[in-house]
Amino acid sequence: MECKECGVELMISDRGKLLFENDDRADMPTRAYYIFKFKCRNPACVNYDKEVHEEKVYIDD
């Protein structure tokens, strides 16, 4: 994914801890995921070093 301001590809700035959904339900499969945060890496951009996107990334897909 790219920065909406400058078009440079974003970099991962943080990968949170491993999280689970549906872990407390017997009728649904448990899925593990991380929340990745992304920031702009272009020093000339107004979004430089700011987190501009967050995405849930499943590890079992």
N, CA, C, O and CB atoms as a CASP TS submission, in Angstrom:
PFRMAT TS
TARGET T0000
AUTHOR 0000-0000-0000
METHOD Language model
MODEL 1
PARENT N/A
ATOM      1  N   MET     1       0.828  -1.166   0.000  1.00  0.00           N
ATOM      2  CA  MET     1       0.000   0.000   0.000  1.00  0.00           C
ATOM      3  C   MET     1       0.882   1.241   0.000  1.00  0.00           C
ATOM      4  O   MET     1       2.023   1.215   0.462  1.00  0.00           O
ATOM      5  CB  MET     1      -0.947  -0.009   1.198  1.00  0.00           C
ATOM      6  N   GLU     2       0.336   2.313  -0.521  1.00  0.00           N
ATOM      7  CA  GLU     2       1.117   3.535  -0.705  1.00  0.00           C
ATOM      8  C   GLU     2       0.552   4.687   0.117  1.00  0.00           C
ATOM      9  O   GLU     2      -0.632   4.707   0.456  1.00  0.00           O
ATOM     10  CB  GLU     2       1.156   3.920  -2.182  1.00  0.00           C
ATOM     11  N   CYS     3       1.417   5.640   0.431  1.00  0.00           N
ATOM     12  CA  CYS     3       1.010   6.854   1.134  1.00  0.00           C
ATOM     13  C   CYS     3       0.080   7.652   0.226  1.00  0.00           C
ATOM     14  O   CYS     3       0.369   7.832  -0.957  1.00  0.00           O
ATOM     15  CB  CYS     3       2.253   7.708   1.556  1.00  0.00           C
ATOM     16  N   LYS     4      -1.022   8.124   0.768  1.00  0.00           N
ATOM     17  CA  LYS     4      -1.988   8.886  -0.024  1.00  0.00           C
ATOM     18  C   LYS     4      -1.467  10.265  -0.396  1.00  0.00           C
ATOM     19  O   LYS     4      -1.959  10.874  -1.346  1.00  0.00           O
ATOM     20  CB  LYS     4      -3.291   9.023   0.735  1.00  0.00           C
ATOM     21  N   GLU     5      -0.480  10.768   0.337  1.00  0.00           N
ATOM     22  CA  GLU     5       0.065  12.100   0.063  1.00  0.00           C
ATOM     23  C   GLU     5       1.167  12.078  -0.991  1.00  0.00           C
ATOM     24  O   GLU     5       1.163  12.895  -1.912  1.00  0.00           O
ATOM     25  CB  GLU     5       0.600  12.710   1.339  1.00  0.00           C
ATOM     26  N   CYS     6       2.113  11.145  -0.860  1.00  0.00           N
ATOM     27  CA  CYS     6       3.293  11.182  -1.738  1.00  0.00           C
ATOM     28  C   CYS     6       3.417   9.980  -2.673  1.00  0.00           C
ATOM     29  O   CYS     6       4.189  10.034  -3.631  1.00  0.00           O
ATOM     30  CB  CYS     6       4.532  11.274  -0.901  1.00  0.00           C
ATOM     31  N   GLY     7       2.681   8.904  -2.423  1.00  0.00           N
ATOM     32  CA  GLY     7       2.723   7.741  -3.301  1.00  0.00           C
ATOM     33  C   GLY     7       3.823   6.741  -2.999  1.00  0.00           C
ATOM     34  O   GLY     7       3.928   5.723  -3.683  1.00  0.00           O
ATOM     35  N   VAL     8       4.649   7.005  -1.987  1.00  0.00           N
ATOM     36  CA  VAL     8       5.721   6.075  -1.616  1.00  0.00           C
ATOM     37  C   VAL     8       5.113   4.918  -0.823  1.00  0.00           C
ATOM     38  O   VAL     8       4.185   5.107  -0.035  1.00  0.00           O
ATOM     39  CB  VAL     8       6.838   6.800  -0.782  1.00  0.00           C
ATOM     40  N   GLU     9       5.652   3.721  -1.046  1.00  0.00           N
ATOM     41  CA  GLU     9       5.158   2.548  -0.330  1.00  0.00           C
ATOM     42  C   GLU     9       5.358   2.714   1.177  1.00  0.00           C
ATOM     43  O   GLU     9       6.431   3.116   1.626  1.00  0.00           O
ATOM     44  CB  GLU     9       5.869   1.274  -0.827  1.00  0.00           C
ATOM     45  N   LEU    10       4.316   2.403   1.955  1.00  0.00           N
ATOM     46  CA  LEU    10       4.393   2.504   3.410  1.00  0.00           C
ATOM     47  C   LEU    10       5.234   1.371   3.981  1.00  0.00           C
ATOM     48  O   LEU    10       5.380   0.317   3.362  1.00  0.00           O
ATOM     49  CB  LEU    10       2.988   2.487   4.028  1.00  0.00           C
ATOM     50  N   MET    11       5.785   1.603   5.173  1.00  0.00           N
ATOM     51  CA  MET    11       6.536   0.546   5.854  1.00  0.00           C
ATOM     52  C   MET    11       5.824   0.186   7.154  1.00  0.00           C
ATOM     53  O   MET    11       5.121   1.008   7.742  1.00  0.00           O
ATOM     54  CB  MET    11       8.005   0.991   6.133  1.00  0.00           C
ATOM     55  N   ILE    12       6.021  -1.054   7.588  1.00  0.00           N
ATOM     56  CA  ILE    12       5.429  -1.509   8.844  1.00  0.00           C
ATOM     57  C   ILE    12       6.167  -0.833   9.985  1.00  0.00           C
ATOM     58  O   ILE    12       7.392  -0.913  10.079  1.00  0.00           O
ATOM     59  CB  ILE    12       5.492  -3.066   8.977  1.00  0.00           C
ATOM     60  N   SER    13       5.414  -0.165  10.855  1.00  0.00           N
ATOM     61  CA  SER    13       6.030   0.509  11.993  1.00  0.00           C
ATOM     62  C   SER    13       5.828  -0.261  13.289  1.00  0.00           C
ATOM     63  O   SER    13       6.583  -0.083  14.245  1.00  0.00           O
ATOM     64  CB  SER    13       5.468   1.907  12.137  1.00  0.00           C
ATOM     65  N   ASP    14       4.812  -1.119  13.323  1.00  0.00           N
ATOM     66  CA  ASP    14       4.547  -1.867  14.549  1.00  0.00           C
ATOM     67  C   ASP    14       3.712  -3.094  14.220  1.00  0.00           C
ATOM     68  O   ASP    14       2.784  -3.039  13.413  1.00  0.00           O
ATOM     69  CB  ASP    14       3.829  -0.981  15.598  1.00  0.00           C
ATOM     70  N   ARG    15       4.057  -4.187  14.854  1.00  0.00           N
ATOM     71  CA  ARG    15       3.232  -5.387  14.797  1.00  0.00           C
ATOM     72  C   ARG    15       2.836  -5.674  16.230  1.00  0.00           C
ATOM     73  O   ARG    15       3.670  -6.052  17.053  1.00  0.00           O
ATOM     74  CB  ARG    15       3.990  -6.616  14.128  1.00  0.00           C
ATOM     75  N   GLY    16       1.585  -5.498  16.518  1.00  0.00           N
ATOM     76  CA  GLY    16       1.104  -5.709  17.885  1.00  0.00           C
ATOM     77  C   GLY    16       1.208  -7.158  18.304  1.00  0.00           C
ATOM     78  O   GLY    16       1.698  -8.006  17.559  1.00  0.00           O
ATOM     79  N   LYS    17       0.737  -7.429  19.512  1.00  0.00           N
ATOM     80  CA  LYS    17       0.793  -8.797  20.022  1.00  0.00           C
ATOM     81  C   LYS    17      -0.194  -9.685  19.271  1.00  0.00           C
ATOM     82  O   LYS    17      -1.115  -9.197  18.616  1.00  0.00           O
ATOM     83  CB  LYS    17       0.496  -8.825  21.533  1.00  0.00           C
ATOM     84  N   LEU    18       0.010 -10.973  19.374  1.00  0.00           N
ATOM     85  CA  LEU    18      -0.852 -11.953  18.732  1.00  0.00           C
ATOM     86  C   LEU    18      -2.219 -11.938  19.411  1.00  0.00           C
ATOM     87  O   LEU    18      -2.324 -12.077  20.630  1.00  0.00           O
ATOM     88  CB  LEU    18      -0.221 -13.369  18.789  1.00  0.00           C
ATOM     89  N   LEU    19      -3.259 -11.770  18.604  1.00  0.00           N
ATOM     90  CA  LEU    19      -4.625 -11.707  19.114  1.00  0.00           C
ATOM     91  C   LEU    19      -5.454 -12.844  18.522  1.00  0.00           C
ATOM     92  O   LEU    19      -5.085 -13.430  17.505  1.00  0.00           O
ATOM     93  CB  LEU    19      -5.269 -10.341  18.788  1.00  0.00           C
ATOM     94  N   PHE    20      -6.565 -13.143  19.163  1.00  0.00           N
ATOM     95  CA  PHE    20      -7.439 -14.225  18.712  1.00  0.00           C
ATOM     96  C   PHE    20      -8.878 -13.740  18.663  1.00  0.00           C
ATOM     97  O   PHE    20      -9.314 -12.952  19.502  1.00  0.00           O
ATOM     98  CB  PHE    20      -7.316 -15.455  19.637  1.00  0.00           C
ATOM     99  N   GLU    21      -9.609 -14.226  17.660  1.00  0.00           N
ATOM    100  CA  GLU    21     -11.039 -13.951  17.620  1.00  0.00           C
ATOM    101  C   GLU    21     -11.793 -15.271  17.639  1.00  0.00           C
ATOM    102  O   GLU    21     -11.313 -16.281  17.124  1.00  0.00           O
ATOM    103  CB  GLU    21     -11.417 -13.115  16.366  1.00  0.00           C
ATOM    104  N   ASN    22     -12.959 -15.253  18.229  1.00  0.00           N
ATOM    105  CA  ASN    22     -13.811 -16.434  18.392  1.00  0.00           C
ATOM    106  C   ASN    22     -13.197 -17.489  19.294  1.00  0.00           C
ATOM    107  O   ASN    22     -13.592 -18.653  19.236  1.00  0.00           O
ATOM    108  CB  ASN    22     -14.107 -17.041  17.049  1.00  0.00           C
ATOM    109  N   ASP    23     -12.252 -17.112  20.113  1.00  0.00           N
ATOM    110  CA  ASP    23     -11.612 -18.065  21.021  1.00  0.00           C
ATOM    111  C   ASP    23     -12.569 -18.527  22.114  1.00  0.00           C
ATOM    112  O   ASP    23     -12.377 -19.586  22.712  1.00  0.00           O
ATOM    113  CB  ASP    23     -10.370 -17.441  21.651  1.00  0.00           C
ATOM    114  N   ASP    24     -13.585 -17.737  22.365  1.00  0.00           N
ATOM    115  CA  ASP    24     -14.536 -18.062  23.428  1.00  0.00           C
ATOM    116  C   ASP    24     -15.824 -18.700  22.904  1.00  0.00           C
ATOM    117  O   ASP    24     -16.786 -18.864  23.655  1.00  0.00           O
ATOM    118  CB  ASP    24     -14.875 -16.812  24.204  1.00  0.00           C
ATOM    119  N   ARG    25     -15.844 -19.055  21.629  1.00  0.00           N
ATOM    120  CA  ARG    25     -17.045 -19.642  21.026  1.00  0.00           C
ATOM    121  C   ARG    25     -16.742 -21.022  20.469  1.00  0.00           C
ATOM    122  O   ARG    25     -15.761 -21.208  19.749  1.00  0.00           O
ATOM    123  CB  ARG    25     -17.596 -18.733  19.916  1.00  0.00           C
ATOM    124  N   ALA    26     -17.579 -21.979  20.801  1.00  0.00           N
ATOM    125  CA  ALA    26     -17.386 -23.345  20.311  1.00  0.00           C
ATOM    126  C   ALA    26     -17.936 -23.533  18.902  1.00  0.00           C
ATOM    127  O   ALA    26     -17.537 -24.464  18.204  1.00  0.00           O
ATOM    128  CB  ALA    26     -18.046 -24.335  21.255  1.00  0.00           C
ATOM    129  N   ASP    27     -18.846 -22.661  18.476  1.00  0.00           N
ATOM    130  CA  ASP    27     -19.486 -22.817  17.172  1.00  0.00           C
ATOM    131  C   ASP    27     -18.738 -22.121  16.032  1.00  0.00           C
ATOM    132  O   ASP    27     -19.151 -22.217  14.877  1.00  0.00           O
ATOM    133  CB  ASP    27     -20.886 -22.288  17.239  1.00  0.00           C
ATOM    134  N   MET    28     -17.662 -21.433  16.339  1.00  0.00           N
ATOM    135  CA  MET    28     -16.883 -20.720  15.321  1.00  0.00           C
ATOM    136  C   MET    28     -15.412 -21.106  15.441  1.00  0.00           C
ATOM    137  O   MET    28     -14.931 -21.358  16.545  1.00  0.00           O
ATOM    138  CB  MET    28     -17.057 -19.178  15.465  1.00  0.00           C
ATOM    139  N   PRO    29     -14.691 -21.157  14.318  1.00  0.00           N
ATOM    140  CA  PRO    29     -13.257 -21.472  14.402  1.00  0.00           C
ATOM    141  C   PRO    29     -12.466 -20.308  15.000  1.00  0.00           C
ATOM    142  O   PRO    29     -12.772 -19.143  14.746  1.00  0.00           O
ATOM    143  CB  PRO    29     -12.704 -21.821  13.009  1.00  0.00           C
ATOM    144  N   THR    30     -11.474 -20.628  15.775  1.00  0.00           N
ATOM    145  CA  THR    30     -10.593 -19.608  16.343  1.00  0.00           C
ATOM    146  C   THR    30      -9.625 -19.145  15.264  1.00  0.00           C
ATOM    147  O   THR    30      -9.060 -19.961  14.536  1.00  0.00           O
ATOM    148  CB  THR    30      -9.821 -20.153  17.585  1.00  0.00           C
ATOM    149  N   ARG    31      -9.436 -17.837  15.164  1.00  0.00           N
ATOM    150  CA  ARG    31      -8.511 -17.277  14.179  1.00  0.00           C
ATOM    151  C   ARG    31      -7.518 -16.372  14.886  1.00  0.00           C
ATOM    152  O   ARG    31      -7.888 -15.568  15.741  1.00  0.00           O
ATOM    153  CB  ARG    31      -9.273 -16.497  13.073  1.00  0.00           C
ATOM    154  N   ALA    32      -6.261 -16.515  14.519  1.00  0.00           N
ATOM    155  CA  ALA    32      -5.193 -15.700  15.101  1.00  0.00           C
ATOM    156  C   ALA    32      -4.818 -14.590  14.115  1.00  0.00           C
ATOM    157  O   ALA    32      -4.821 -14.790  12.901  1.00  0.00           O
ATOM    158  CB  ALA    32      -3.944 -16.578  15.452  1.00  0.00           C
ATOM    159  N   TYR    33      -4.495 -13.415  14.666  1.00  0.00           N
ATOM    160  CA  TYR    33      -4.133 -12.290  13.808  1.00  0.00           C
ATOM    161  C   TYR    33      -3.252 -11.294  14.557  1.00  0.00           C
ATOM    162  O   TYR    33      -3.170 -11.299  15.786  1.00  0.00           O
ATOM    163  CB  TYR    33      -5.393 -11.591  13.283  1.00  0.00           C
ATOM    164  N   TYR    34      -2.604 -10.450  13.778  1.00  0.00           N
ATOM    165  CA  TYR    34      -1.847  -9.315  14.291  1.00  0.00           C
ATOM    166  C   TYR    34      -2.487  -8.040  13.757  1.00  0.00           C
ATOM    167  O   TYR    34      -3.147  -8.058  12.719  1.00  0.00           O
ATOM    168  CB  TYR    34      -0.338  -9.404  13.885  1.00  0.00           C
ATOM    169  N   ILE    35      -2.293  -6.944  14.462  1.00  0.00           N
ATOM    170  CA  ILE    35      -2.646  -5.622  13.949  1.00  0.00           C
ATOM    171  C   ILE    35      -1.326  -4.963  13.534  1.00  0.00           C
ATOM    172  O   ILE    35      -0.485  -4.655  14.378  1.00  0.00           O
ATOM    173  CB  ILE    35      -3.438  -4.747  15.033  1.00  0.00           C
ATOM    174  N   PHE    36      -1.157  -4.753  12.230  1.00  0.00           N
ATOM    175  CA  PHE    36       0.034  -4.087  11.709  1.00  0.00           C
ATOM    176  C   PHE    36      -0.271  -2.604  11.562  1.00  0.00           C
ATOM    177  O   PHE    36      -1.348  -2.227  11.102  1.00  0.00           O
ATOM    178  CB  PHE    36       0.482  -4.705  10.346  1.00  0.00           C
ATOM    179  N   LYS    37       0.679  -1.765  11.954  1.00  0.00           N
ATOM    180  CA  LYS    37       0.570  -0.320  11.760  1.00  0.00           C
ATOM    181  C   LYS    37       1.628   0.095  10.746  1.00  0.00           C
ATOM    182  O   LYS    37       2.759  -0.391  10.774  1.00  0.00           O
ATOM    183  CB  LYS    37       0.743   0.461  13.117  1.00  0.00           C
ATOM    184  N   PHE    38       1.248   0.992   9.858  1.00  0.00           N
ATOM    185  CA  PHE    38       2.123   1.426   8.776  1.00  0.00           C
ATOM    186  C   PHE    38       2.352   2.926   8.853  1.00  0.00           C
ATOM    187  O   PHE    38       1.471   3.687   9.255  1.00  0.00           O
ATOM    188  CB  PHE    38       1.531   1.045   7.412  1.00  0.00           C
ATOM    189  N   LYS    39       3.571   3.342   8.454  1.00  0.00           N
ATOM    190  CA  LYS    39       3.874   4.770   8.398  1.00  0.00           C
ATOM    191  C   LYS    39       4.618   5.087   7.108  1.00  0.00           C
ATOM    192  O   LYS    39       5.182   4.207   6.459  1.00  0.00           O
ATOM    193  CB  LYS    39       4.708   5.207   9.626  1.00  0.00           C
ATOM    194  N   CYS    40       4.603   6.374   6.754  1.00  0.00           N
ATOM    195  CA  CYS    40       5.285   6.832   5.546  1.00  0.00           C
ATOM    196  C   CYS    40       6.787   6.919   5.815  1.00  0.00           C
ATOM    197  O   CYS    40       7.214   7.343   6.889  1.00  0.00           O
ATOM    198  CB  CYS    40       4.728   8.210   5.079  1.00  0.00           C
ATOM    199  N   ARG    41       7.568   6.518   4.836  1.00  0.00           N
ATOM    200  CA  ARG    41       9.026   6.524   5.001  1.00  0.00           C
ATOM    201  C   ARG    41       9.717   7.588   4.153  1.00  0.00           C
ATOM    202  O   ARG    41      10.943   7.596   4.044  1.00  0.00           O
ATOM    203  CB  ARG    41       9.586   5.165   4.650  1.00  0.00           C
ATOM    204  N   ASN    42       8.940   8.482   3.555  1.00  0.00           N
ATOM    205  CA  ASN    42       9.487   9.545   2.713  1.00  0.00           C
ATOM    206  C   ASN    42       9.738  10.792   3.566  1.00  0.00           C
ATOM    207  O   ASN    42       8.780  11.404   4.038  1.00  0.00           O
ATOM    208  CB  ASN    42       8.521   9.869   1.533  1.00  0.00           C
ATOM    209  N   PRO    43      11.008  11.190   3.777  1.00  0.00           N
ATOM    210  CA  PRO    43      11.314  12.353   4.620  1.00  0.00           C
ATOM    211  C   PRO    43      10.726  13.673   4.111  1.00  0.00           C
ATOM    212  O   PRO    43      10.574  14.614   4.889  1.00  0.00           O
ATOM    213  CB  PRO    43      12.800  12.499   4.741  1.00  0.00           C
ATOM    214  N   ALA    44      10.397  13.756   2.836  1.00  0.00           N
ATOM    215  CA  ALA    44       9.847  14.989   2.277  1.00  0.00           C
ATOM    216  C   ALA    44       8.314  15.059   2.391  1.00  0.00           C
ATOM    217  O   ALA    44       7.716  16.071   2.025  1.00  0.00           O
ATOM    218  CB  ALA    44      10.258  15.114   0.818  1.00  0.00           C
ATOM    219  N   CYS    45       7.690  14.015   2.885  1.00  0.00           N
ATOM    220  CA  CYS    45       6.225  13.943   2.955  1.00  0.00           C
ATOM    221  C   CYS    45       5.703  14.521   4.272  1.00  0.00           C
ATOM    222  O   CYS    45       6.378  14.451   5.299  1.00  0.00           O
ATOM    223  CB  CYS    45       5.755  12.488   2.799  1.00  0.00           C
ATOM    224  N   VAL    46       4.499  15.091   4.234  1.00  0.00           N
ATOM    225  CA  VAL    46       3.881  15.615   5.456  1.00  0.00           C
ATOM    226  C   VAL    46       3.510  14.488   6.424  1.00  0.00           C
ATOM    227  O   VAL    46       3.346  14.728   7.621  1.00  0.00           O
ATOM    228  CB  VAL    46       2.631  16.436   5.107  1.00  0.00           C
ATOM    229  N   ASN    47       3.378  13.270   5.916  1.00  0.00           N
ATOM    230  CA  ASN    47       3.050  12.107   6.753  1.00  0.00           C
ATOM    231  C   ASN    47       4.282  11.341   7.217  1.00  0.00           C
ATOM    232  O   ASN    47       4.157  10.261   7.794  1.00  0.00           O
ATOM    233  CB  ASN    47       2.137  11.171   5.995  1.00  0.00           C
ATOM    234  N   TYR    48       5.461  11.883   6.973  1.00  0.00           N
ATOM    235  CA  TYR    48       6.691  11.181   7.342  1.00  0.00           C
ATOM    236  C   TYR    48       6.688  10.817   8.823  1.00  0.00           C
ATOM    237  O   TYR    48       6.437  11.656   9.688  1.00  0.00           O
ATOM    238  CB  TYR    48       7.920  12.041   7.012  1.00  0.00           C
ATOM    239  N   ASP    49       6.969   9.565   9.086  1.00  0.00           N
ATOM    240  CA  ASP    49       7.087   9.021  10.441  1.00  0.00           C
ATOM    241  C   ASP    49       5.769   9.082  11.228  1.00  0.00           C
ATOM    242  O   ASP    49       5.775   8.996  12.456  1.00  0.00           O
ATOM    243  CB  ASP    49       8.165   9.774  11.198  1.00  0.00           C
ATOM    244  N   LYS    50       4.654   9.227  10.529  1.00  0.00           N
ATOM    245  CA  LYS    50       3.334   9.199  11.163  1.00  0.00           C
ATOM    246  C   LYS    50       2.633   7.906  10.764  1.00  0.00           C
ATOM    247  O   LYS    50       2.733   7.466   9.618  1.00  0.00           O
ATOM    248  CB  LYS    50       2.478  10.448  10.756  1.00  0.00           C
ATOM    249  N   GLU    51       1.928   7.305  11.705  1.00  0.00           N
ATOM    250  CA  GLU    51       1.148   6.119  11.374  1.00  0.00           C
ATOM    251  C   GLU    51      -0.076   6.556  10.580  1.00  0.00           C
ATOM    252  O   GLU    51      -0.886   7.355  11.051  1.00  0.00           O
ATOM    253  CB  GLU    51       0.733   5.333  12.660  1.00  0.00           C
ATOM    254  N   VAL    52      -0.197   6.020   9.371  1.00  0.00           N
ATOM    255  CA  VAL    52      -1.265   6.448   8.477  1.00  0.00           C
ATOM    256  C   VAL    52      -2.221   5.318   8.096  1.00  0.00           C
ATOM    257  O   VAL    52      -3.233   5.560   7.439  1.00  0.00           O
ATOM    258  CB  VAL    52      -0.671   7.040   7.233  1.00  0.00           C
ATOM    259  N   HIS    53      -1.908   4.093   8.501  1.00  0.00           N
ATOM    260  CA  HIS    53      -2.771   2.962   8.156  1.00  0.00           C
ATOM    261  C   HIS    53      -2.612   1.869   9.195  1.00  0.00           C
ATOM    262  O   HIS    53      -1.537   1.683   9.766  1.00  0.00           O
ATOM    263  CB  HIS    53      -2.441   2.420   6.743  1.00  0.00           C
ATOM    264  N   GLU    54      -3.703   1.145   9.432  1.00  0.00           N
ATOM    265  CA  GLU    54      -3.695   0.013  10.353  1.00  0.00           C
ATOM    266  C   GLU    54      -4.443  -1.123   9.673  1.00  0.00           C
ATOM    267  O   GLU    54      -5.482  -0.902   9.051  1.00  0.00           O
ATOM    268  CB  GLU    54      -4.344   0.383  11.744  1.00  0.00           C
ATOM    269  N   GLU    55      -3.917  -2.344   9.789  1.00  0.00           N
ATOM    270  CA  GLU    55      -4.531  -3.467   9.092  1.00  0.00           C
ATOM    271  C   GLU    55      -4.483  -4.722   9.947  1.00  0.00           C
ATOM    272  O   GLU    55      -3.469  -5.019  10.579  1.00  0.00           O
ATOM    273  CB  GLU    55      -3.836  -3.712   7.753  1.00  0.00           C
ATOM    274  N   LYS    56      -5.586  -5.452   9.960  1.00  0.00           N
ATOM    275  CA  LYS    56      -5.656  -6.741  10.655  1.00  0.00           C
ATOM    276  C   LYS    56      -5.125  -7.799   9.692  1.00  0.00           C
ATOM    277  O   LYS    56      -5.629  -7.927   8.576  1.00  0.00           O
ATOM    278  CB  LYS    56      -7.135  -7.076  11.129  1.00  0.00           C
ATOM    279  N   VAL    57      -4.110  -8.562  10.113  1.00  0.00           N
ATOM    280  CA  VAL    57      -3.490  -9.568   9.257  1.00  0.00           C
ATOM    281  C   VAL    57      -3.632 -10.931   9.927  1.00  0.00           C
ATOM    282  O   VAL    57      -3.038 -11.189  10.974  1.00  0.00           O
ATOM    283  CB  VAL    57      -1.989  -9.231   8.983  1.00  0.00           C
ATOM    284  N   TYR    58      -4.424 -11.791   9.308  1.00  0.00           N
ATOM    285  CA  TYR    58      -4.620 -13.140   9.840  1.00  0.00           C
ATOM    286  C   TYR    58      -3.416 -14.006   9.513  1.00  0.00           C
ATOM    287  O   TYR    58      -2.852 -13.898   8.424  1.00  0.00           O
ATOM    288  CB  TYR    58      -5.908 -13.774   9.274  1.00  0.00           C
ATOM    289  N   ILE    59      -3.017 -14.862  10.442  1.00  0.00           N
ATOM    290  CA  ILE    59      -1.845 -15.700  10.199  1.00  0.00           C
ATOM    291  C   ILE    59      -2.213 -17.110   9.763  1.00  0.00           C
ATOM    292  O   ILE    59      -1.333 -17.897   9.415  1.00  0.00           O
ATOM    293  CB  ILE    59      -0.992 -15.763  11.439  1.00  0.00           C
ATOM    294  N   ASP    60      -3.492 -17.439   9.778  1.00  0.00           N
ATOM    295  CA  ASP    60      -3.894 -18.783   9.398  1.00  0.00           C
ATOM    296  C   ASP    60      -4.523 -18.855   8.018  1.00  0.00           C
ATOM    297  O   ASP    60      -5.011 -19.916   7.631  1.00  0.00           O
ATOM    298  CB  ASP    60      -4.848 -19.324  10.404  1.00  0.00           C
ATOM    299  N   ASP    61      -4.529 -17.781   7.275  1.00  0.00           N
ATOM    300  CA  ASP    61      -5.116 -17.772   5.928  1.00  0.00           C
ATOM    301  C   ASP    61      -4.075 -18.068   4.888  1.00  0.00           C
ATOM    302  O   ASP    61      -4.386 -18.103   3.697  1.00  0.00           O
ATOM    303  CB  ASP    61      -5.774 -16.436   5.629  1.00  0.00           C
TER
END
